[in-house]
Amino acid sequence: VQLQASGGGLVQAGDSLKLSCAASGRTLGSYGMGWFRQAPGKEREFVAAHSWSGSIAQYADSVKGRFTISRDNAKNTVDLQMNSLKREDTAVYYCAAKLRVPPYEVKVKTTEYEYWGQGTLVTVSS
């Protein structure tokens, strides 16, 4: 499966931004999906993940209540709605997919994911 992330850009603190991840090559119907980010000089970190069945979602504490992950298996897309953005949200955001995840499970570790998109840069200015 190939993943293409888009929607990044330069915004001001407090603004909203929506990232999208489009998959090709295979339906996402049985994949666990996640968003991760990597700020300059830091390791890649978990942001949000979504199960492939049901509406099970999990978020990093730093984004809980501000970010929402959603997926449309029919359209093969996974979105990340980011509200009330902060300077510390500045990073390259990556979408990731993992095959053969139990229907209602979410994965939060980078090492658990098999497929990665190219990343999209989000810059939040004060």
NUZA-111999 format. One record per residue (C-alpha): residue number from 1; x, y, z; residue in three letters. Coordinates in steps of 0.02 Angstrom, whole numbers. Example, Ala and Ser with C-alpha at 12.3 -4.5 7.8 and 13.67 -1.06 7.14 Angstrom:
     i       c1       c2       c3    aa
     1      615     -225      390   ALA
     2      684      -53      357   SER
//
This chain:
     i       c1       c2       c3    aa
     1        0        0        0   VAL
     2       59      176      -39   GLN
     3       14      320       75   LEU
     4        8      502       24   GLN
     5       -9      634      159   ALA
     6      -63      811      120   SER
     7     -135      967      199   GLY
     8       14     1036      292   GLY
     9       58     1218      292   GLY
    10      100     1374      390   LEU
    11      -31     1430      514   VAL
    12      -41     1539      668   GLN
    13      -63     1478      845   ALA
    14     -246     1445      878   GLY
    15     -287     1405      698   ASP
    16     -351     1240      629   SER
    17     -282     1128      494   LEU
    18     -340      963      420   LYS
    19     -218      832      360   LEU
    20     -271      695      242   SER
    21     -192      529      201   CYS
    22     -242      441       42   ALA
    23     -200      259       15   ALA
    24     -177      170     -149   SER
    25     -133       -5     -197   GLY
    26     -245      -89      -72   ARG
    27     -402      -52       24   THR
    28     -377       12      200   LEU
    29     -521      -90      264   GLY
    30     -414     -208      366   SER
    31     -274      -89      414   TYR
    32     -244       -3      578   GLY
    33     -202      179      541   MET
    34     -104      308      635   GLY
    35      -31      482      628   TRP
    36      141      520      696   PHE
    37      248      675      696   ARG
    38      430      720      705   GLN
    39      492      890      760   ALA
    40      669      949      717   PRO
    41      797      862      825   GLY
    42      669      748      905   LYS
    43      613      570      882   GLU
    44      455      525      790   ARG
    45      310      519      909   GLU
    46      134      452      913   PHE
    47       -8      575      882   VAL
    48     -167      476      849   ALA
    49     -225      305      791   ALA
    50     -387      230      731   HIS
    51     -449       51      725   SER
    52     -505      -19      558   TRP
    53     -674      -69      626   SER
    54     -786       28      740   GLY
    55     -734      200      796   SER
    56     -595      162      916   ILE
    57     -471      304      924   ALA
    58     -325      345     1037   GLN
    59     -229      507     1056   TYR
    60      -68      568     1131   ALA
    61      -99      668     1288   ASP
    62      -24      821     1205   SER
    63     -160      827     1072   VAL
    64     -309      753     1163   LYS
    65     -460      865     1149   GLY
    66     -384      964     1004   ARG
    67     -353      834      868   PHE
    68     -476      712      792   THR
    69     -432      563      684   ILE
    70     -560      493      565   SER
    71     -560      370      424   ARG
    72     -666      327      274   ASP
    73     -631      149      220   ASN
    74     -738      170       65   ALA
    75     -632      317        8   LYS
    76     -470      243       73   ASN
    77     -430      400      172   THR
    78     -381      444      349   VAL
    79     -391      623      409   ASP
    80     -322      718      556   LEU
    81     -418      872      606   GLN
    82     -307      985      710   MET
    83     -384     1127      808   ASN
    84     -312     1255      928   SER
    85     -140     1227      857   LEU
    86       10     1271      963   LYS
    87      190     1311      919   ARG
    88      241     1144      991   GLU
    89      134     1056      860   ASP
    90      260     1110      729   THR
    91      326      950      648   ALA
    92      324      841      496   VAL
    93      168      734      509   TYR
    94      166      556      443   TYR
    95       23      438      415   CYS
    96       55      253      439   ALA
    97      -34       89      411   ALA
    98      -22      -83      483   LYS
    99      -99     -239      408   LEU
   100     -184     -376      507   ARG
   101     -236     -277      657   VAL
   102     -382     -348      757   PRO
   103     -539     -249      714   PRO
   104     -551     -144      870   TYR
   105     -368     -122      912   GLU
   106     -262       32      892   VAL
   107      -73       35      879   LYS
   108       30      176      952   VAL
   109      211      126      925   LYS
   110      309      175      770   THR
   111      386        2      765   THR
   112      215      -77      746   GLU
   113      179        6      579   TYR
   114      231      -67      412   GLU
   115      188       70      288   TYR
   116      226      255      297   TRP
   117      180      408      196   GLY
   118      308      538      146   GLN
   119      259      665      277   GLY
   120      182      837      270   THR
   121      254      988      360   LEU
   122      150     1085      485   VAL
   123      222     1248      548   THR
   124      133     1344      685   VAL
   125      189     1522      716   SER
   126      149     1626      868   SER
//
